[in-house]
Amino acid sequence: MSAQPVLRVSGLDVYYGPRHRRRHALRDASLTLGSGEVVGVIGETGSGKSTLARAIVGLVRPTAGRVVIDGEDVTGYRNRQWRSLRRRGVVQYVFQDPLRSLDPDLTIEDSLVEPLLVQGIFRAEAVTRARAYLSRVRLDEELLRRLPGELSGGQRQRVSLARALVAEPKLVILDEPVSALDSANRVGVLEILKELRAGGVSLMFISHDLGSVAGLADRIAVLYQGALVETGPAEEVIARPAHAYTRLLVNSAPTLRSASAGRAEREALRALLGT
Ligand SMILES: Nc1ncnc2c1ncn2[C@@H]1O[C@H](COP(=O)(O)OP(=O)(O)OP(=O)(O)O)[C@@H](O)[C@H]1O
């Protein structure tokens, strides 16, 4: 791992809505991601996971805090500066809905080569790279001529992953990459992400499902009601969860639950959390 983290988030605050009805969606969030690391951000629906991701990539403006990506302080960057950062391929964000990452009027080939063409790479080389990344996400070249609307949900998710990776970014943020997939596709995409991790890509993997994150993440960050209540090495967070909400998550994940953890304990934790 290099000395410089690929991502440093400190004291990030995000509010939504008009002043008199403001919702504090992200509270003083701080997180560091080392180069080549995978961090899993988990939390229930509405806990602020997408807000954290969107604030990191400049799609939502924080009211306080700082974001540094690959040594570049992007806090307060304007749209033009964000576009330039994305064009340089530093960071990629994969939307929860793959259709949002793909232009419906572009063939898969055009979608995959576009990020390379804007970097000044010649089309022939861009197409070669697009094919290589399509095969990395285990899709057939035959799909290159199709439009996103002519693919299955699982294929679309893989194409949007390939599109995020083709420009070889420093950091990829994946918002719920497997939650809309059936179990065979989920296992397939998790396998691909494991290969990417072995290849040294830094990933932030957002999910409401601790079970999906557990086998992949080096570190786990737990969001609860807009606050990062616990962050640590994945094995430690799972083996010795410090926060009551994390204990409830571990206890509720069928594949992680220890034999001793039972329903009574889950109910006690729910009562403690007031949920
Ligand atoms: N554009 C918006 N305007 C107003 N409130 C918003 C907006 N986006 C999100 N929120 C609210 O902010 C809170 C956090 O939302 P966010 O989408 O970050 O949660 P999440 O953890 O990603 O949820 P999910 O797992 O359902 O995607 C929620 O209460 C949500 O209703």
The ligand as an SDF file (V2000), in Angstrom:
LIG
                    3D

 31 33  0  0  0  0  0  0  0  0999 V2000
  -32.1720   15.0170   -2.8740 N   0  0  0  0  0  0  0  0  0  0  0  0
  -32.6460   14.8390   -1.6360 C   0  0  0  0  0  0  0  0  0  0  0  0
  -33.4510   15.7880   -1.0670 N   0  0  0  0  0  0  0  0  0  0  0  0
  -33.9260   15.6340    0.1980 C   0  0  0  0  0  0  0  0  0  0  0  0
  -33.6370   14.5790    0.9970 N   0  0  0  0  0  0  0  0  0  0  0  0
  -32.8480   13.6100    0.4780 C   0  0  0  0  0  0  0  0  0  0  0  0
  -32.3130   13.6900   -0.8540 C   0  0  0  0  0  0  0  0  0  0  0  0
  -31.5590   12.5880   -1.0720 N   0  0  0  0  0  0  0  0  0  0  0  0
  -31.6270   11.8490    0.0570 C   0  0  0  0  0  0  0  0  0  0  0  0
  -32.3880   12.4650    0.9930 N   0  0  0  0  0  0  0  0  0  0  0  0
  -32.6550   11.9760    2.3660 C   0  0  0  0  0  0  0  0  0  0  0  0
  -31.4050   11.8760    3.0380 O   0  0  0  0  0  0  0  0  0  0  0  0
  -31.3440   10.6830    3.8110 C   0  0  0  0  0  0  0  0  0  0  0  0
  -30.1790    9.8100    3.3330 C   0  0  0  0  0  0  0  0  0  0  0  0
  -30.4540    9.3630    2.0210 O   0  0  0  0  0  0  0  0  0  0  0  0
  -29.4560    8.4170    1.1970 P   0  0  0  0  0  0  0  0  0  0  0  0
  -30.0210    8.2650   -0.1880 O   0  0  0  0  0  0  0  0  0  0  0  0
  -28.0810    8.9300    1.3290 O   0  0  0  0  0  0  0  0  0  0  0  0
  -29.5940    7.0450    2.0170 O   0  0  0  0  0  0  0  0  0  0  0  0
  -29.0860    5.5850    1.6500 P   0  0  0  0  0  0  0  0  0  0  0  0
  -28.4540    5.0410    2.8740 O   0  0  0  0  0  0  0  0  0  0  0  0
  -28.2510    5.6290    0.4090 O   0  0  0  0  0  0  0  0  0  0  0  0
  -30.4520    4.8300    1.3620 O   0  0  0  0  0  0  0  0  0  0  0  0
  -30.7960    3.6220    0.3340 P   0  0  0  0  0  0  0  0  0  0  0  0
  -30.1060    2.4120    0.8600 O   0  0  0  0  0  0  0  0  0  0  0  0
  -32.2810    3.5300    0.4240 O   0  0  0  0  0  0  0  0  0  0  0  0
  -30.3090    4.0430   -1.0450 O   0  0  0  0  0  0  0  0  0  0  0  0
  -32.7020    9.9990    3.6530 C   0  0  0  0  0  0  0  0  0  0  0  0
  -33.5000   10.3660    4.7480 O   0  0  0  0  0  0  0  0  0  0  0  0
  -33.2550   10.5830    2.3670 C   0  0  0  0  0  0  0  0  0  0  0  0
  -34.6570   10.6300    2.3890 O   0  0  0  0  0  0  0  0  0  0  0  0
  1  2  1  0
  2  3  1  0
  2  7  2  0
  3  4  2  0
  4  5  1  0
  5  6  2  0
  6  7  1  0
  6 10  1  0
  7  8  1  0
  8  9  2  0
  9 10  1  0
 10 11  1  0
 11 12  1  0
 11 30  1  0
 12 13  1  0
 13 14  1  0
 13 28  1  0
 14 15  1  0
 15 16  1  0
 16 17  2  0
 16 18  1  0
 16 19  1  0
 19 20  1  0
 20 21  2  0
 20 22  1  0
 20 23  1  0
 23 24  1  0
 24 25  2  0
 24 26  1  0
 24 27  1  0
 28 29  1  0
 28 30  1  0
 30 31  1  0
M  END
$$$$
